[in-house]
Amino acid sequence: MTYVVRSEARVEEIMAEAQKAGATILKPAGALPWGGYGGTFADPDGYVWSLGYSAPGTDQPYAE
């Protein structure tokens, strides 16, 4: 699952919250090759979550 958020700071917050809840960090938050910012973790049930942020465009939908 990919979860798009509004800022790099929010990516960091969610990664920290996930790790505290027992997630395994698969790719720490950082700059992405395509110019965005994100990270990846597996939740305690093994589901993989990718978080991402990129500069907002016009009418760009966000998950939060």
Beta strands, then each sheet from edge to edge (+ up, - down):
strand 1: 2-4
strand 2: 24-31
strand 3: 37-42
strand 4: 48-53
sheet 1: 1+ 4+ 3- 2+
end
